[in-house]
Structure formats: structure tokens, C-alpha cells
């Protein structure tokens, strides 16, 4: 595809589809489970390149609305669906048919509900023509072309909806900002909306495990694919390359049912919530849970909610969605324990942002700022600084946290900071929480900062949510002490009286769990040397700003 991007794309080879595909490519038509299925339908893009899709529709001959699942993983799931993850990622086999693709809806179930389902092999991937880019404006234009092609097919009513998890949501943000005329509704289900801040560079620190493994294990192509690792090396700051992967969310006006989770810290939590905040849709709903994302998407009662949403906007046959609360939040207590609560907005307007001041001498977190200055020191390779606040009464924290630190390094000219918030029970034990798709002993929330990237974007930052500019590096001078504001990704947690919030500051990743269980992340190369020094008290207003939610009358 010809692009108008002000940078040169780096390309590489991916694994060839013949390594894994066990069937012949070519158009054919079959019938099964009440469906008429067209395999390998060629769809021309605006530049003449042809991509291939599979279309599943009810075998009754009447036009139906269509849902598109745009993802890179192979429209016929040659690697299986969820079996390769620990405990199927929580997805029960009876919730899906053999036609279900990864992170996509089950065609059997949805055709029975009166929809066509379209699974896609995007440009350059598998057997589709051209060369592949990822999460890009070019990919969004292809998606636009497919929406408009599908809408005018004789088997379609002209109403198109979008659905799917992760990559399938990132593509929704991109194409919905282009406003295809026949796009009637979207269902973004946990997908970041800013590839730089939410995937490639957490706080300016390169993420170097999730993406390399994704490229190695998920991408199959006959042609060239975007070398995202090389492009990250060439573009260490937020520039036109990254802007092309962050759509203008304010351009999205289509009805949206947005689902996020507190449990996808480091991948989709922030971007999904930012998407809901910033889209301009008059009809939009937000649901935030604390569970495993694939399980939640495929759970039958959640499929029924998806159906109620699409039935209204694609069929006009249900008004259930109009009775939903604008925002529905799970207020977590521990792993899979916590009620859902209806709210009117996000973030919550009644939030009382409250500072808890760090005391390096005692390791405490408290409401009073200390008169005396103290220090905490740790070895970034093995040590950490720990601060705790014990709640005297039941306290809910729901929303954004911000950590203000004053930092110094004894060697070198930069620091990488990893921030983790845990919940401890009354006996001081860590309370387990769902985390990163498959894990069950995760933290409450996380934040990151490469100190040379500490400069904030003044237009986007708020008192409770600092947003880094990522336009240049400000290296440290010897013995220099600098203030930094660190965004901690949104979360929700109910702390009972006697339970504690534990704040950990360290110079390395936490243990995410065994890599064979499912996706994990890590960061590097790191820029730590010598000791990290944290200054608290006196002239150093080091504090954790927490979102206290008062009970409603």
C-alpha cells in the first residue's frame, strides 16, 4: 500500500503460513450448524490488493446485519483457540464451536441470533495480498473498505458492527475514527488506544518480552511485515510514527459498548478507559470488571449483553441497552470477589483525591506530611522500597492514582522506576487478584517511569493523571534530586478496616508468573546503576494520591 507517512517503514519476514496451515487456500462454500459458510472470499481494497475473509451467515437466505472481527491470528485459528493457555484462559470449551477464532465471537452462536460473522486475514497476513502493518492508519483504511464492501452485499442489511478482544479492539478504535458510513455500532473489549504509552514504552521504558513473543508466535505472512521492534528502536520518542497508531478518539461518534478490566495492567486497562473517556459517541456505555478478559468476553451472560447492544443498533429489535447504567464497575475485594455497581460517569465525579505521604524512616504512608527529611535507598537490581498504609475503616479506592517522588541515583544519569500497588489482608498477606489474561495472584495496579522521560504534557496532564510528553530526554546530573510524577494505571479496590495498601518502588519488573501459562511482559534494557535514593519529608512532598470514593447518600 502507498502511504503518506513522514517516515520510512522497516520491514522483515515472518513465519510462512505453510508452516502451520493444513488445508488448501481457495474459495469454497459449505453448510453446517444452520450456517452457509463462504471460505476465502477475496475482497479488493482501494489500491487493488485483495484480502481474504470467511463469511458465516444464517442459511435462510434473508439479509442480516454483519459483525466483523478484524484480527491477525488466522481466520480459521490454525493454532487452536485458547487451549495453549493455562486452564484455557478461563474459557470453557462448551462456550464456543469449532469455528471460533481467537478473541473473536463464535459464528454458530451469532448466526443463530440472526447475524453474519466475518473473520478476516488482514493485508499481508496468511494468504492475503500486500505487506502488513500493525495498528496503523493504513490498516484502518483497509478495515474501512471491508466495512463498506460488506454493507452492500445482497446477504447484508447494510448495518455493520465491530467486536472482538485486544487487537480486534485496537482495530475498532482506528477504523471508527474514520467514520465509515455503514458502521452502526462498536464493541471495544479491552484494547489499548495509544501504542506508545500502553504497549511499547511503559513510562518511557521499552517493553521487550510481550511484543517479541507476539511477533514470533502469532504473525504468519507470505510477504513482508512491519518490523515493529526495529521501528521502536528508530522512534524512541512520541512522533509521527506513533501518532499514526493512536487514532483521534474524539472523531468516534458511533454507539459504543466499551468493556475494560482492572486486571490488564500493562496492556489494555489504561487504553480502554481512555477510549471511553475521549470518544464523542452520544450513546456509550462502560463496563469494567476485574476478571480474565477472554473468559469474560466468551461467558454466555456477557454474550447476551453483546447481543442486546447489537440488537438495538443493528436491528432495532431491543431497547434493553437503553436501560443500562452509563457506567458499571466491579468493586474488587480479592480474586473474583466484588459486586458490580452502577455509576453515571467515569472517572467518578465524587472522587476525593487524597494524599498519603511517604515516610522513608518508618516505611509508612499517612495523611500527615512529615517535618523531617528522610531517605530510602535500595539496589535496583535486587532491592526495593516498601511503604504501607493500614486502613482504620472500610475505604474504597476507585480511579487513577498518582505517585510523586523525589529521586536520585548514586551512579549513572538515569533511573528506571517500577511501581506496584498491592492489597494486604489484616494478617499482612498479599490478597490475590486476576492479572494479565491468565494469572491469579496479581497486584492492584502498576506504574512505570524512566526518569529521563519525566517531562509532562501540560495540555493532557491533570492533578490526578500525569501524562508524559515523551519528546526528549532529561538526563540526571551527579547528585541531582528531581521530582517525578508517575501515573499509576486505574484500579478499583475495597479495603476493609485492618487491611493495608502496600506501595512498592523498585528498579526492575515484578514476577508476572510462568511464561508457559500465557502472555507476560518484561522491560529492558534498563538504565539503572548504583543505588536509587528516594527522598521523603521536609521539603520533599513525596506522596501517593489515592482516589477515595465516599459512600453515596
C-alpha positions, 0 to 999 in steps of 0.5 A: 500500500502507498502511504503518506507517512513522514517516515520510512517503514522497516520491514522483515519476514515472518513465519510462512503460513505453510508452516502451520496451515493444513488445508488448501487456500481457495474459495469454497462454500459449505453448510453446517450448524444452520450456517452457509459458510463462504471460505476465502472470499477475496475482497479488493481494497482501494489500491487493488490488493485483495484480502481474504475473509470467511463469511458465516451467515444464517442459511435462510437466505434473508439479509442480516446485519454483519459483525466483523472481527478484524484480527491477525491470528488466522481466520480459521485459528490454525493454532487452536483457540485458547487451549495453549493457555493455562486452564484455557484462559478461563474459557470453557470449551462448551462456550464456543464451536469449532469455528471460533477464532481467537478473541473473536465471537463464535459464528454458530452462536451469532448466526443463530441470533440472526447475524453474519460473522466475518473473520478476516486475514488482514493485508499481508497476513496468511494468504492475503495480498500486500505487506502488513502493518500493525495498528496503523492508519493504513490498516484502518483504511483497509478495515474501512473498505471491508466495512463498506464492501460488506454493507452492500452485499445482497446477504447484508442489511447494510448495518455493520458492527465491530467486536472482538478482544485486544487487537480486534479492539485496537482495530475498532478504535482506528477504523471508527475514527474514520467514520465509515458510513455503514458502521452502526455500532462498536464493541471495544473489549479491552484494547489499548488506544495509544501504542506508545504509552500502553504497549511499547514504552511503559513510562518511557521504558521499552517493553521487550518480552510481550511484543517479541513473543507476539511477533514470533508466535502469532504473525504468519505472512507470505510477504513482508511485515512491519518490523515493529521492534526495529521501528521502536528502536528508530522512534524512541520518542512520541512522533509521527510514527506513533501518532499514526497508531493512536487514532483521534478518539474524539472523531468516534461518534458511533454507539459504543459498548466499551468493556475494560478490566482492572486486571490488564495492567500493562496492556489494555486497562489504561487504553480502554478507559481512555477510549471511553473517556475521549470518544464523542459517541452520544450513546456509550456505555462502560463496563469494567470488571476485574476478571480474565478478559477472554473468559469474560468476553466468551461467558454466555451472560456477557454474550447476551449483553453483546447481543442486546447492544447489537440488537438495538443498533443493528436491528432495532429489535431491543431497547434493553441497552437503553436501560443500562447504567452509563457506567458499571464497575466491579468493586474488587475485594480479592480474586473474583470477589466484588459486586458490580455497581452502577455509576453515571460517569467515569472517572467518578465525579465524587472522587476525593483525591487524597494524599498519603505521604511517604515516610522513608524512616518508618516505611509508612504512608499517612495523611500527615506530611512529615517535618523531617527529611528522610531517605530510602535507598535500595539496589535496583537490581535486587532491592526495593522500597516498601511503604504501607498504609493500614486502613482504620475503616472500610475505604474504597479506592476507585480511579487513577492514582498518582505517585510523586517522588523525589529521586536520585541515583548514586551512579549513572544519569538515569533511573528506571522506576517500577511501581506496584500497588498491592492489597494486604489482608489484616494478617499482612498477606498479599490478597490475590487478584486476576492479572494479565489474561491468565494469572491469579495472584496479581497486584492492584495496579502498576506504574512505570517511569524512566526518569529521563522521560519525566517531562509532562504534557501540560495540555493532557496532564491533570492533578490526578493523571500525569501524562508524559510528553515523551519528546526528549530526554532529561538526563540526571546530573551527579547528585541531582534530586528531581521530582517525578510524577508517575501515573499509576494505571486505574484500579478499583479496590475495597479495603476493609478496616485492618487491611493495608495498601502496600506501595512498592518502588523498585528498579526492575519488573515484578514476577508476572508468573510462568511464561508457559501459562500465557502472555507476560511482559518484561522491560529492558534494557534498563538504565539503572546503576548504583543505588536509587535514593528516594527522598521523603519529608521536609521539603520533599512532598513525596506522596501517593494520591489515592482516589477515595470514593465516599459512600453515596447518600 
